[in-house]
Amino acid sequence: MDAASPPLRDLRERTVLVTGANAGIGYWCAEQLARRGARVVLGCRSPERAHAAEAAIRSEVPDAELRVLPLDLGSLDSVAHAAADLGRPLDAVVCNAGVKAADPAQRTGDGFDLMVGTNFLGHFALIAQLEPLLTADARVVTVGSLAHRFARLDPARIDAPWRGSSLRQYGMSKAALMAFAFELARRWSGSSRAAVCAHPGYAVDPLTPERPGLAEVSGALRVLAAPTRFLVQGKDDGALPIVHATASDDVSNGDYWGPGGLLEFRGAPTPVAASDLVRSPTTGAGVWAAAERLTGVRFPA
């Protein structure tokens, strides 16, 4: 890894759920947390890809303590079953799974826009139903995105039909997830729990180390991508701010972490600025109410 590894707390005997742990940033979060001694629960939609990721982690961390948890964030039934099946206390949840591009006509099994339903509503329902399992000092880490900065977010129309750029809709779904996290941080104020956001910067496959079962990149493409390393980074380094937010002692409730380099595209983990929109208590209360209305799921009182 070309970014400095962050100082992390001792993760032995601590359990972390990582959603979307079978690929990309989620995989690298899972591998790095396992390397630090954490029990890692791989929350994945595809059993085959989940077991491939499990095997890849064990090839690097032979004594890793891993468990595969079937979890489709695009299905409220799957979310409820996963929360019920987990059956053990959680010290952290990394809300990583997401859809990065979709057609406006694509919907989840519950009828929500695919990106909003998966990236935000599924995670809202998951954390609400996992809340009784969270330890007294648990952390919920939501994976945000630089794309939130140009998002237009109206909580009252969060699941409305959309047209135009898929990237803009992705940014809106990530902005909703981040606004939820900052609202959760406000509601947890005064407790030992922490809700934190982090983003991976600009992380690409051609700069990422190879792992069996993950995205394959040709040698030629890796050579062509090598000169871009001064500006962007591999997904292993993109995972560092998320892992830092999950396990470092210098993280506080309501923080937002990302790469510290130019444009926040790459670099060692550092506190970064989120938009006023996602930090707003009004936005946070609005997306929380919308999520409760749409999913029918509420946090315990």
C-alpha positions in Angstrom: 0.0 0.0 0.0 1.4 3.4 -0.9 -0.5 5.4 1.8 0.7 5.1 5.4 -1.2 2.6 7.5 -3.2 4.3 10.2 -2.7 3.6 13.9 -5.6 1.3 14.8 -7.0 0.0 18.1 -6.6 -3.7 18.9 -9.3 -5.4 16.9 -9.0 -8.9 18.4 -12.3 -10.1 19.9 -14.1 -7.3 18.0 -16.7 -8.1 15.3 -17.2 -6.0 12.2 -19.9 -6.4 9.5 -18.8 -5.2 6.1 -21.6 -4.9 3.5 -20.6 -5.6 -0.1 -17.4 -7.3 1.1 -17.0 -9.5 -1.9 -15.5 -6.9 -4.3 -13.8 -3.5 -4.6 -13.5 -1.2 -1.5 -15.6 -3.6 0.6 -13.3 -6.5 0.0 -10.2 -4.5 0.9 -11.9 -3.2 4.1 -12.6 -6.8 5.0 -9.1 -8.0 4.3 -7.4 -5.2 6.2 -9.7 -5.6 9.2 -9.1 -9.3 9.2 -5.3 -8.7 9.1 -5.7 -6.5 12.2 -7.4 -9.4 14.0 -11.1 -8.5 13.7 -13.8 -11.1 13.3 -15.2 -10.0 9.9 -18.7 -10.8 8.8 -19.0 -10.6 5.0 -22.4 -9.3 4.1 -22.9 -10.2 0.5 -25.7 -10.7 -2.0 -24.0 -13.5 -4.0 -22.9 -16.6 -2.1 -20.5 -17.6 -4.8 -18.7 -14.3 -4.8 -18.8 -14.1 -1.0 -17.0 -17.5 -0.7 -14.5 -16.4 -3.3 -13.7 -13.3 -1.3 -13.5 -15.4 1.9 -10.9 -17.7 0.1 -9.0 -14.7 -1.1 -8.8 -13.2 2.4 -7.7 -16.6 3.9 -4.9 -16.8 1.2 -3.5 -13.5 2.7 -4.6 -14.0 6.4 -4.6 -17.7 7.0 -5.9 -17.4 10.6 -8.7 -14.9 9.7 -12.0 -15.4 11.6 -14.6 -14.9 8.9 -18.3 -15.5 8.4 -20.5 -15.1 5.3 -23.9 -13.5 5.9 -26.3 -13.5 3.0 -27.5 -9.9 2.5 -29.1 -8.1 -0.4 -29.5 -4.4 0.5 -32.0 -4.1 -2.4 -34.5 -6.4 -0.5 -36.0 -5.4 2.8 -36.9 -9.1 3.5 -33.2 -10.0 3.0 -32.1 -7.2 5.3 -34.6 -8.3 8.0 -33.4 -11.9 7.7 -29.7 -10.9 7.9 -30.3 -8.8 11.0 -32.2 -11.7 12.6 -29.6 -14.3 11.7 -26.6 -12.4 12.8 -27.1 -13.4 16.4 -24.0 -11.8 18.0 -22.9 -8.4 19.2 -21.4 -6.1 16.7 -18.6 -3.6 17.4 -18.8 -1.9 14.0 -20.8 -1.9 10.8 -19.3 -0.7 7.5 -22.1 0.4 5.2 -20.3 -0.1 1.9 -22.4 -2.0 -0.5 -23.8 0.0 -3.3 -24.9 0.3 -7.0 -22.8 2.8 -8.9 -24.8 3.1 -12.1 -28.3 2.1 -13.1 -31.1 2.9 -15.6 -33.9 5.1 -14.3 -36.3 2.1 -14.9 -34.4 -0.2 -12.6 -36.1 -0.9 -9.3 -35.4 -3.0 -6.2 -37.7 -5.9 -5.4 -39.6 -3.5 -3.1 -40.2 -1.1 -5.9 -37.6 1.6 -4.9 -35.2 3.2 -7.3 -32.3 0.8 -7.5 -29.5 3.1 -6.3 -31.5 4.9 -3.6 -33.0 1.6 -2.4 -29.7 -0.2 -2.2 -27.3 2.5 -1.3 -29.4 4.3 1.3 -32.7 2.7 2.2 -31.3 -0.8 2.6 -28.6 0.5 4.9 -31.0 2.5 7.0 -33.2 -0.6 7.5 -30.2 -2.7 8.3 -28.7 -0.4 11.0 -32.2 0.1 12.5 -32.7 -3.6 12.9 -29.1 -4.2 14.1 -29.2 -1.5 16.7 -30.0 -3.9 19.6 -26.9 -5.9 18.7 -24.5 -2.9 18.7 -22.1 -2.7 21.6 -21.9 0.3 23.9 -19.0 1.8 21.9 -20.0 0.5 18.5 -19.3 2.5 15.3 -21.4 2.7 12.2 -19.3 3.8 9.2 -21.0 4.8 6.1 -19.0 4.9 2.8 -19.7 8.3 1.2 -18.5 9.6 -2.1 -17.0 12.7 -3.6 -20.1 12.6 -5.9 -22.2 13.9 -2.9 -20.8 17.4 -3.5 -22.9 18.0 -6.7 -26.0 16.2 -5.5 -29.4 17.7 -5.3 -31.2 16.1 -2.4 -34.9 16.7 -1.6 -35.9 14.3 1.2 -39.5 14.5 0.2 -38.7 13.3 -3.3 -36.0 10.9 -2.5 -37.5 8.0 -4.4 -39.1 10.1 -7.2 -38.5 9.1 -10.8 -35.4 10.7 -12.4 -33.9 11.4 -15.7 -30.4 12.4 -16.9 -27.1 11.5 -15.4 -26.8 8.2 -13.5 -23.8 9.7 -11.8 -25.9 12.5 -10.4 -28.4 10.0 -9.1 -25.6 8.0 -7.5 -24.4 11.2 -5.9 -27.8 11.8 -4.5 -28.1 8.3 -3.1 -24.7 8.7 -1.4 -25.7 12.2 -0.1 -28.8 10.6 1.5 -26.7 7.9 3.2 -24.3 10.5 4.5 -27.1 12.8 5.7 -28.5 9.8 7.6 -25.1 9.1 9.2 -24.7 12.6 10.4 -28.2 12.6 11.8 -27.4 9.3 13.6 -24.4 11.0 15.0 -26.6 13.8 16.4 -28.9 11.3 17.9 -26.0 9.4 19.5 -24.5 12.5 20.9 -23.5 12.0 24.5 -23.2 8.2 24.2 -20.1 6.1 23.6 -21.3 5.1 20.1 -20.1 6.8 16.9 -21.6 7.3 13.5 -18.9 8.3 11.0 -18.6 8.8 7.3 -15.5 8.1 5.1 -14.8 8.0 1.4 -12.2 6.2 -0.7 -11.1 9.0 -3.0 -10.5 8.0 -6.6 -9.7 4.3 -6.5 -9.3 2.2 -9.6 -8.8 -1.5 -10.3 -5.6 -1.2 -12.5 -3.7 0.1 -9.5 -5.1 -2.5 -7.1 -3.1 -5.7 -6.1 -4.4 -8.9 -7.6 -6.6 -11.2 -5.6 -8.2 -14.5 -6.8 -11.8 -14.0 -7.7 -11.7 -10.2 -7.8 -11.8 -8.0 -10.9 -9.1 -9.2 -13.3 -7.0 -6.5 -15.0 -4.6 -7.3 -17.8 -0.9 -6.6 -17.4 -1.0 -4.2 -20.3 -3.7 -2.1 -18.6 -1.7 -2.1 -15.4 1.3 -0.7 -17.2 -0.7 2.0 -18.9 -2.3 3.0 -15.6 0.9 3.1 -13.6 1.7 6.8 -14.4 -1.7 7.9 -12.9 -0.6 6.8 -9.5 0.5 10.3 -8.7 -3.2 11.4 -8.8 -5.3 8.3 -8.1 -4.9 5.1 -6.1 -5.7 1.4 -5.9 -8.8 0.2 -4.1 -6.5 -1.2 -1.3 -5.5 2.3 -0.5 -9.0 3.6 -1.1 -10.1 1.3 1.8 -7.7 3.0 4.3 -9.9 6.0 5.3 -12.9 3.6 5.8 -10.8 1.2 7.9 -9.3 4.2 9.8 -12.9 5.5 10.6 -13.8 2.0 11.7 -10.9 1.3 14.1 -8.7 4.3 14.9 -8.7 6.0 18.3 -8.5 9.4 16.8 -12.0 9.2 15.3 -15.0 11.0 16.8 -18.7 10.8 16.4 -19.8 12.8 13.4 -16.4 12.8 11.7 -15.8 12.5 7.9 -12.6 10.9 6.7 -11.0 10.7 3.3 -7.7 10.7 1.5 -5.5 13.8 2.3 -4.0 14.4 -1.1 -4.8 16.6 -4.1 -8.6 16.9 -4.6 -9.0 14.1 -2.0 -8.3 11.6 -4.8 -5.5 9.7 -3.0 -3.4 9.8 0.1 -3.3 8.9 3.8 -6.6 9.2 5.8 -7.4 12.6 7.1 -10.5 14.5 8.3 -12.2 16.1 5.3 -15.2 18.4 4.7 -18.7 17.2 3.8 -21.2 19.5 2.1 -23.4 21.8 4.1 -26.4 19.9 2.6 -25.5 16.6 4.1 -24.4 18.1 7.4 -27.7 20.0 7.8 -29.9 18.9 10.7 -32.9 19.7 8.5 -31.7 17.4 5.7 -30.9 14.7 8.2 -34.3 14.8 9.8 -35.9 14.8 6.4 -34.1 11.7 5.0 -34.6 9.9 8.3 -38.4 10.5 8.1 -38.5 9.6 4.4 -36.6 6.3 5.1 -39.0 5.4 7.9 -42.0 6.1 5.7 -40.7 4.2 2.7 -39.2 1.2 4.4 -41.7 0.9 7.3 -38.7 0.4 9.6 -38.0 2.5 12.7 -35.1 2.6 15.1 -35.8 1.4 18.6 -36.9 4.3 20.9 
